[in-house]
């Protein structure tokens, strides 16, 4: 974490120095490489990260999140809270004041009718909307005047500031003439918004281009005249084009590319904290893991710093809790640190005292042996498995690597859902509001069964009254202090199961050439979230 | 001739239906499905998945889904991508042209270089030229395309900076033929070199075989000139198997383009195919498979027809 902070500061200093030396000039075009292409740019239909990156250039929501993890109003005039009367006493009615004088890129005014229309789009059965979470709790959405929206929920919805916001957006009612069936609309590829950029073209497999929106409410932004996102097939191609200067920036490198690029003159890295948490999940229905001492011993026997230092070039943080960043993080929670002696003692205590000829522990003739599963084809994970395998061997446990393709591992009738695995290795982390994630992964109702494989992703099969109570409490109030405490309790209870072993959180790494300046990292927003402030120097 | 053409085209229909049915069943039985990406999103709940599955028609049995697809297909409606919500025909259109552009360039370069090299090697068998050409041909044929492509990028784009590392044209500029050609050179060469190697060898063997046939000796003894014997009698006969192999090869260039398109960021069908396969985008995959199958059949038909042009003895009854 400290290293990351230092690197981020370094990047800031360099870009600030650059900005000072040449001054942010307006004009010019910049080309950025993305190694993925979005499916479409409708925030309610698309689910890929790269779609969020691109649509946020033009579509805006009511609220967004700052680098510090605080909500700020975007199309809304202020954050509705109980204090300013925006949230009713029972927490079920939220009144949102909208900014006045905002126009869509074609000059039409932005009003509360657009918010109402967006709600209709989400609820229209013709649209394959990815999720209606939260929206289906809306009992009524009233628009008493052009700049006021009153939302009444059937029950308290704690992450109410994410509705029509953050990774979602408000859609223009006039574009669709009020027809809320948008499933086949050209808007999904060429959206028109209120943001700094207007999309001018999308050529599949090739690029998406943006031009500055003359009707954008901030007069001097964006600084660039146009911005092109070029789709390249892989990170390697992106790196090659960054080095030849064909692109000014690229999104999302992996750690092993850092040494290669770090010393290239004219290339700067932007390193951002993330909540992408790599973890081990121990199947609680496995008889070996039914003893908490065995689970704890496995956690203690793994030296996570070896993974971070050797495999990730030090570019990751050792993780000790499921919530590693943001307001819900609790510094006092810590999964036990590396301790071989204690691990051995626990295994002895649990009765795994005999050893076979190879030194593997045994109990009642059964070997202390289990499989680990992760999607095939991920080199980093494959190496991490081998390191962990060797470390567990030190305490007399034999972990066998048994990887399967991702589509098999995560299939509806796959090993995770059916509970037919021993240890699973995966990356998954919470959003700024960790409620939905905690519920999906750790809540007792989210244990998938054969009858209901879509129930959730609690494949570890944690059935803990403490976790359930904490998650329930977190979603039943809008009081942030109470929620923070609830999620601390949830995180602590999850760590206490010893079945969830957090390994490390990865950083997000992007790269830019000297030609481009003005960028800042934001762990809660997407790459290019601040592109309106970007400028080119020559 | 007309009868033959009509019969062949008619035969293609049941074949195409059979292929699409098998492909559809195979695609549907791969574990995963288009909802895979949704499942790992904490905001997509069980009720959302059930709704999406119904909206995409995934809750129907395979046979019903295939029937619906076929019914729409014969009416010219190739359906909509379940991932992008875009019309499949619209998605394929430009991509197909881009791949065709690359494929035809590669094919032209292949034929232009392979025919003279192969013929000359055979005519001057065991000469210095023949040895060098044979050696180079084996090298070209043995180098894997993905490696060759990366080598080209590293050398010509990153080191020398003569040519662009990828893409189809300079973004943000007006159309220019020079610019297009600059972007075309490396992927075309990557695609063409292995086939040049292969066809040089193939044609050399073909010419050598025909060269010693009785009718060639007769031609020589009639006192015909060297060019007359070589082009009229030898090459024409040697070209028949060449064209057969080339016709089988055309669809292969089409699929081989996946690797080259991926390395050079070429916005073609290969990458669309790969992406759609990763996303389980059945409607798009069906579209691409149908086009590929159609291409295989068409190029075989074209090969059969061109035999008649090259060899007048071949009749179609």
Boltz contact constraints between the chains, C-beta under 6 A:
constraints:
  - contact:
      token1: [A, 29]
      token2: [B, 172]
      max_distance: 6.0
  - contact:
      token1: [A, 31]
      token2: [B, 171]
      max_distance: 6.0
  - contact:
      token1: [A, 39]
      token2: [B, 83]
      max_distance: 6.0
  - contact:
      token1: [A, 39]
      token2: [B, 84]
      max_distance: 6.0
  - contact:
      token1: [A, 40]
      token2: [B, 84]
      max_distance: 6.0
  - contact:
      token1: [A, 40]
      token2: [B, 85]
      max_distance: 6.0
  - contact:
      token1: [A, 47]
      token2: [B, 37]
      max_distance: 6.0
  - contact:
      token1: [A, 47]
      token2: [B, 41]
      max_distance: 6.0
  - contact:
      token1: [A, 128]
      token2: [B, 52]
      max_distance: 6.0
  - contact:
      token1: [A, 128]
      token2: [B, 55]
      max_distance: 6.0
  - contact:
      token1: [A, 130]
      token2: [B, 38]
      max_distance: 6.0
  - contact:
      token1: [A, 130]
      token2: [B, 44]
      max_distance: 6.0
  - contact:
      token1: [A, 131]
      token2: [B, 43]
      max_distance: 6.0
  - contact:
      token1: [A, 131]
      token2: [B, 44]
      max_distance: 6.0
  - contact:
      token1: [A, 131]
      token2: [B, 48]
      max_distance: 6.0
  - contact:
      token1: [A, 133]
      token2: [B, 43]
      max_distance: 6.0
  - contact:
      token1: [A, 133]
      token2: [B, 45]
      max_distance: 6.0
  - contact:
      token1: [A, 183]
      token2: [B, 85]
      max_distance: 6.0
  - contact:
      token1: [A, 188]
      token2: [B, 85]
      max_distance: 6.0
  - contact:
      token1: [A, 205]
      token2: [B, 267]
      max_distance: 6.0
  - contact:
      token1: [A, 205]
      token2: [B, 271]
      max_distance: 6.0
  - contact:
      token1: [A, 206]
      token2: [B, 267]
      max_distance: 6.0
  - contact:
      token1: [A, 207]
      token2: [B, 171]
      max_distance: 6.0
  - contact:
      token1: [A, 228]
      token2: [B, 171]
      max_distance: 6.0
  - contact:
      token1: [A, 228]
      token2: [B, 172]
      max_distance: 6.0
  - contact:
      token1: [A, 232]
      token2: [B, 265]
      max_distance: 6.0
  - contact:
      token1: [A, 233]
      token2: [B, 262]
      max_distance: 6.0
  - contact:
      token1: [A, 233]
      token2: [B, 265]
      max_distance: 6.0
  - contact:
      token1: [A, 237]
      token2: [B, 166]
      max_distance: 6.0
  - contact:
      token1: [A, 237]
      token2: [B, 265]
      max_distance: 6.0
  - contact:
      token1: [A, 240]
      token2: [B, 153]
      max_distance: 6.0
  - contact:
      token1: [A, 240]
      token2: [B, 158]
      max_distance: 6.0
  - contact:
      token1: [A, 240]
      token2: [B, 165]
      max_distance: 6.0
  - contact:
      token1: [A, 241]
      token2: [B, 165]
      max_distance: 6.0
  - contact:
      token1: [A, 243]
      token2: [B, 158]
      max_distance: 6.0
  - contact:
      token1: [A, 244]
      token2: [B, 157]
      max_distance: 6.0
  - contact:
      token1: [A, 244]
      token2: [B, 158]
      max_distance: 6.0
  - contact:
      token1: [A, 244]
      token2: [B, 165]
      max_distance: 6.0
  - contact:
      token1: [A, 407]
      token2: [B, 31]
      max_distance: 6.0
  - contact:
      token1: [A, 407]
      token2: [B, 32]
      max_distance: 6.0
  - contact:
      token1: [A, 408]
      token2: [B, 31]
      max_distance: 6.0
  - contact:
      token1: [A, 411]
      token2: [B, 31]
      max_distance: 6.0
  - contact:
      token1: [A, 411]
      token2: [B, 32]
      max_distance: 6.0
  - contact:
      token1: [A, 436]
      token2: [B, 42]
      max_distance: 6.0
  - contact:
      token1: [A, 436]
      token2: [B, 43]
      max_distance: 6.0
  - contact:
      token1: [A, 437]
      token2: [B, 42]
      max_distance: 6.0
  - contact:
      token1: [A, 440]
      token2: [B, 42]
      max_distance: 6.0
  - contact:
      token1: [A, 454]
      token2: [B, 46]
      max_distance: 6.0
  - contact:
      token1: [A, 454]
      token2: [B, 49]
      max_distance: 6.0
  - contact:
      token1: [A, 455]
      token2: [B, 46]
      max_distance: 6.0
